[in-house]
Amino acid sequence: MAEDAPRRRPTLDEVAERAGVSRSVASRALNNAPHVSRAKREAVERAVRQLGYVPNPTARALATRQTGAAALVVSGEDPSIFADPFFAQVIVGASAALEEADLHLMLCLAASDRGRKRVAELLRSGGADGAMLMALREDDPLTRVAEEAQMPVVFGGRPVGTTPRWYVDVDNVGGARKATEHLLSRGLTRVAVICGRLDTEAGRARYRGYRDAMLAAGLDPFPPREGDFTEPSGAAAMAALLANHPDVEGVFAAGDNMAVGALRTLRRAGRQVPADVAVVGFDDLAVARIADPPLTTVHQPIEALGREMARMLVALVNGQDPTALILPTRLVVRSSA
């Protein structure tokens, strides 16, 4: 009589499914890690007994390193950056996805040499289960540190000059092209641009989208008038445009805050929007809806950006190998153009 085939050992994924929790929660519960609720810990223990699960010693050793936290790192100069509506929505999305995996969100601002050193130490030491990096500029030292990190790292937006393995971005080029084409569809030919910082990939990509649309229409692109994605920088850039190009008919501002600043300058200069100068922004922040006039803009799914970054990070923490993701944009037409 043939011997019975050896029984297959149940996996951690099966334990997690039986317990109704994520794989990372099941792993932390088995290893007595912090930040696991009593109810979920008991559900995991019950699933282990029912399935007869025996942890793999090597996997167990790796799992005990988990901290129960993920870091969102923003490379910026101003601590108030986290109050910016853009980053606030990113935080909402990331926090919701991490909560589903029972991971806490750590906010880190690399705003000074000391701050960057602390973040670098966090990445090198494995002081979190993983990290999400945002707002990196050209030659930012954190890009290099991320390559040497002792933890999974997901980029929110691609860094300048390199394409990391794991990132979530939006279609900046396509969105900027749609914005410019909308202005051109109104019969405007003198269409200028207020771009974001050109030491960021978002700033460069949105200028490329504007330039591509202008060239495709047989028009000469305006040189980039740089802002820093804030309202004052948009107001200043618009003032410079009016001084140098008083016949400007339309403006694509690569951020809603800059577009609102441009509207303020145009109003002070006695220019009617959109009769004299049409304006299109990018982001679709709440300020776009209450602007005077309401702002035509490119909608990017900001909360989804944060959520998908966190989901990608959780997948990496759980030993999976997700692919990079580009989120779509769409034009939202209001009264400004």
C-alpha positions, 0 to 999 in steps of 0.5 A: 500500500502506497504511503500517504503524501506528506502534508503541505505546511500551511503558510503565513498568508493562509494564517492571515486569511483565516484570521481576517488580517493582513500578512504584516499584522499576522507576522507581528502578532506571531512575533509579539511585536507592538501595535497589534490589537488584542482582538487581532492577536487572538484571531491570529493565534486561533488561526495558527491553532486551527491550521497547525501553522509552524513558523519558518525560523528564518522568516521569523528572525526577519519578522522580529525586526519589524517596528510597526511604523512607516515613515513619510519623508518630505525633503523641504525647507519649511516645517509648514509644508505639512499644512500645504493642502497637497501634502495634507491630502497625501498624508490622509491617503497614506495614513488610511492605507497604513491603518489597514495594515496596522502600521503607524505613520511617522512624519519626517521633514528633512529641512536642514542638514541636521534633519537630513542626517537624522532621516539618513540614519533612520533609513540606514538603521532600519528604524521603520518597516519602510519609508516613502520619500517625497519632494526630492530635488535634483542632487538631493542626498536622500536619493543616494541614501535611499539606495543604501537603505536597510528597508523598503523605500517607495518614492512619491514622484520620480527623483530628477535624473533617475528612475527608482524601482518603486515609485508612484507618480502622476501623469505630469506631462500629459496633464500639462499638455491637456491644460495647454491644449485647452488654452490653445483650443480657445484660439489663443496663441500667446500662451505663457507658462509659470512652471514649478521648481525646475530642480524637481521632476514635477516642475520639469515634466509639466514644462515639457507637457506645455512645450510639447503642446505649443510645438505641436501647434506650431507655436514658440513656447515661452521660456519657463517662468519659475515659481515654487508652487506657492501663491506668492511665487505665482503672483510674482511670476505673473507680474514679471510676465505682464512686464515682459509680455504685456500681450500675453493671452493665456497662462498655464500655471503648473500648480493651483496655488501659483495660479491663484497668485496669478489671478490676484496679480491680473486682477490688480493689473485690471485684466479680466479673466478669462476675457483678457487673459485665460488661466489654467492651473494644476492639482485641483485643490480646494482653492481652485473651486473658490478662486475668483473666478473658479479655476480651470485646472488639471485634476491629479488624484492626490489622496490616491497618490498617498494611498498607492504609495503606502499600499506599495510599501506594505506590499514590499514589507510583506515580501512582494515585488510591486511594479511602479505606478503612474496615476492618470490626470484629467482636465476640469473646466471652470470659469477661468479658461 
